Amino acid sequence: MKIIVLGAGAWGSALAMSAAQHPGGHVVTLWARDAGQADAMRVARQNARYLPGIDFPPSLSIADGHFGALLPDADLVIVATPMAALRGMLQALRGCTAPVAWLCKGFEAMPPGAGSASFGLLAHEVQAQVAPDLIAGVFSGPSFAQEVALGQPTALVAASPHARVRDALVGAFHSPSVRVYANEDIVGVEVGGAVKNVLAIATGLCDGLALGLNARAALITRGLAEMTRLGLALGARPDTFMGLSGLGDLVLTATGDLSRNRRVGMLLAQGRTLAQAVESLGHVAEGVYSARTVAQRAAMLGVDMPITRAAVALLDGQIQPPDAVAALMGRGPAAELV
């Protein structure tokens, strides 16, 4: 297969490396927006900024400049940019006949001045607006880029209403180190990927305040309930949230030491400002940028998400870490399965 990966961050680089080592002998090109970064990767044969010390496979090609020249005869195009850049990338891919899959997880932030009736969109909703001709889907699941780049065992989900997209992702990435499961429920997979980042910030706060394992388990479990409620309101299937892109990704991001979103919560618990926490990461923490939009979309649908609301208030500086915990623990009693 000829595979083009657009975006040379940690996750795009890791997947490009994985595909380039596939037993099927794929032809893989990793495209970088920044020409300087591309030159540095060609010389060092690694992504020193995001995945230092992990060498590229010899067969992996690096490209920059206008990526349109890379698209003819492509069998699969991977968009490996943050959510904020997805709309522009999809617009640039209009007319592409190859299957397209994005990696970003979150809701698109609303532009400044958007009315109260506005809300952020999931990735497939953005695609329906700006590039409805694309045959597209999402590639998601519990995965840290560093472990994928090192060839450690990982399981992912290829979600799309189009069998051609699901089949292309399975053919590109299913290997001895990566298992790829197909799923038609793109709504559920995207909701899981978006909400788990917000919940990981809350769980990082819990860990940073040393509230204990009981509190962490409670946050993860009740967070899964919030995620499921929002997903069902948007038309997802309930069983998706018990799978890799729901429970699996939530557990990984909420407990793993490599989780950027969990790290944000821990730093806030230590007294850092949000700006200081984000700056210290050196990477994008999608939960910071999508938390408010998740809460707004839930409110418009009448979906109760108290953990998400507390995380947004914390990120906005409206409450301090101990107050967020007090707000959650001070809620009245309720039945569990509602």
N, C-alpha and C positions, 0 to 999 in steps of 0.2 A: 504494500500500500504506500501511496505518497501522502504523507501527513504534514500539515503546516500548523505550527503552534505560534499564535500571535500574542506575544507578551512574554518577556524574559524575567519575570519575577521568580520567586521561589517555586511556586506551584507549577507554573508553565514550564520552567526549566526541568523540574523533577519529572513531569510527565513526558516531556520530550526525550529525556534520558532513558526513561523506561521503555518508550516505544522504539527508540533506536537500538535497544538491546533485545528486542523481541525476536523469538526464534523464526518468525516469518520473514525476517530480513527487510523490514520497512525502510523506506527512504524518508527521513525526517529532517525538517528544517525548522529551527527555532529563530523567530523574528524578534528583534529588539527595536523599540521605538527610537532609542538613543543610539546614534552612530558610535559615540565614544564607548558606550557599554559593549556594543557589538564587537568593536575592535579589541577591547580588553579581553573579552571572552575567547576571541579567536586566538589571541596570543597565549593566554593562560590555560586554555582548554578547560575552563571551569567558570562558574558564576561566583566569583570571589565575594561579591556583595551579599548575596542571598544564601548561597550554599558553599561556603568556603571549604576547601580541602577535598571536595568530591569531584573527581575528574569526569569530563564528558566522555562518552563512548567515541571512539575514533570516527565512526560513521556519521555522527551528528553534525549537520551543517548549520552555520550561523549566518543570518541575513539581516539587513537593515534597509532603509529607504522605503520607497513605495512598494507595498506588499502585493499589489495587484498582479505583478509579473509572476508571483509564486503560485497563483491560484489555478491557472490552466492545468488540466489533467489531475488536479488534486482529488484524492479519494476521501479526505476528511480534513476539515478545518477546525482547529480548537482556538477559541477566544479565551485567552488567559489573562484578562485585565481585571482590575477591580470593578465593582458594580458601577461606580461613577463614570467609567469610560465605556461601558457596554453600548449605550445608545449610539455613540459616534462610530464605534467599530461595526455595529450591525448596519448602520447606514452605508458605511464604506463597502460592506459585503453584499449590498443589493445586487441581484443578478447572478450571484455565485450559485453554481449548479451542484456543487458537492455538499454532502451533509455538513452541518455546522453544529458545534456544541460549545457551550460556555461553561466556565468553571466557577464564576463568581457566585457568592452566596449573600443574599440580602434583598431588601426592597430598595428601589431607586429613591434617593432623597428628593423631596419636593423642592422646586425652585423657590428662591426668595419671593415673597409677595403672593404666593399661591393662596387661593381662597380657602375658607374653612371647609368647603365641600370637596377639596382636592385630596388626593392621597397618593402615596408612592406605589409604584408598580413592581411586581415580580418580573424576573427577567423575561419569561415567555410572554408577558403582557407588553413589555417594551418591544419585543420582536414583532408582535402582532401589529403594533402601531407603525413602526418605522421600516420593517422589512418583511412584510407578510408572505412574500414569495419564497423565502428561505425554508428549506427542509431542515428543521433544527431541534435541539433538545439540550439537556443539561447533563453534565458528568459530575457526580457528587458522591458523598459518603465520608466515613470516618478516616481521615488521612492527614498526616503531617508530611509536608514536602520532603523534609530531611530523610525520613524513613523510606519513602518511595524512591528517592534518589539513590539510597544505599541498597536498594533491592530487597528490603525487608517485607515480609508478607503483609498484604493489604487487600481489602475487599471494597469495591466501589459499585455505584449504581449508574447505569445508563438509562436515563428517563426521557421519553419522547412519545408523542402519539404516533410517530412515524417509525415503522419497523426498519426502514432503511437507515435511520440514524442509530437506532439501538444496535443493529447488526454491525454497522461500521465501527462503533465504539468497542464492541466486544472483539471484533477482529483486530482492532488496533492495539488493544491493551491487555486482553486476557492472556495471561502468561503464567509460568511457574511461580512468579512472585506476586502477581496481581490477579485476583478473581473479579470478574465483572458480571454483575447481575442485571438483567434487563427489567424495566418497569415502565408501564404505560402512564403511570400517574405523575405527570410532570408537576402538577400543582402541589401534591403532597411532598414530593422530593424537594422542591424549591422552598416551601414553607419550613420544612425541617432544617434545611441549610441556613435559612435566614434567622429563625428564632433561636436556634441553639447558640448562636454567637452572643445574643443578648443575655441568655440565661447563664452562659459561661462567665460573663462579667459579674453577675450576681453571685455565682458560686465562688469566684475568685475573691470577692469581698468577704464571703463567709470564711474562707480559708485564711485570708489575711487577718481577720479579726480573731482567729483561733477559736471559732465557735464549736468545733468538734465534728466528728464524722456523722453523728445523728443529724445535725443541721444540714450538712452537705447532702446526705441521702434524701432528706425531706425536700430540699430545693430542687434536686434533679427530678424527683418523682412528680412534684407539683408543677415543675416547669414543663415536664412532658405533657401533663394534662392541659396546660395553657397552649402549648404548641398544637396539640390535637384539636382543641376547640377552635382555634383560628383556622386550621387547615380544613376542618369539616365545613366551616362557614364559607370557605372559598371554593368548596366543591371537591376536596381531596377524599381519598379513600382512607378509612380509619386504620386499616392494617399497615399502610405505608409507615405510620409513625412507630410501629413496633419493629421496623426494619433498620437497615444500615443508615439510611439518610435521616431517620428520626432518632430513635433511642441510641443507635450506635454512634452517630456523630455527636449527639448531646453528651453521652458519657465521656467520649474522648476529649471533647473540647472543654468540658467542665472539670475534668480531673487531670488532664495531661500537662506535664511541665513544659511542653513545647507550645502550649496554647497561648496565643497572643491576647485573646479576649480575656481569658482567665487571669493573665498577668496584669491586665489593666485593672481588674477588680482588686487584685492583691495590692497593687501600688496605691490605689485610692484608699484602701484600708490603712496603709502605712502613712497617710497624710499627704501624699503627692497630689498636686493639682492634675486635672485631666490633661492639660497641655504638657505637663512634665511627664506623665505616664505615657502618652502617645509618642512623644519625642524619644523617649528612652527605648522604645521598641525597635525603631529602624525599619519596621514593616507596617503594612496596613492592618488595622484591627477592624474588620468589617462591622462588628457589633456596635462600635462607637458611632458609626455613621448611619446605621439602619435602625437603631433602637427606637428613636422618636417616631420614625415612620411605621414601624411595627405597631407601636402603641396607638398611633392615629388610625391606622387601617382597622385595628381591632375595635376601637371606639366607634367607628362608623358602622361596623357590623354588629355592634352590641355584644361583643365578646369580652368577657371579664378576664383580664390578664394582670393580676396584682403584682406579680414578681417583675414583669416587664415594666409596669408603671413605676415601681420603686427604683428600678435600674435607670430609667429615664430621668427621674427626679434627682438621682445621685449624679448622673453625668451632667445634668444642667446646673448643678450646684445649688439646687433648691433645698436639699437635705444633706446631712452629714452621714457617714457610714453607720454609726450606731442608731441613728434615727430611721434608716432604711430597715434595719432589722426589727426595731420596735414597731414600725408600721405594719410589717408583715405578721409579727407574732401577736399584735394587738387586735387583729381582725376577729370578728365574731365567729362562733362555731358554724360549721356547714357540713352537709353530706359530702362524702368523698367523691362519688361517681356522678358529679354534675358539672 
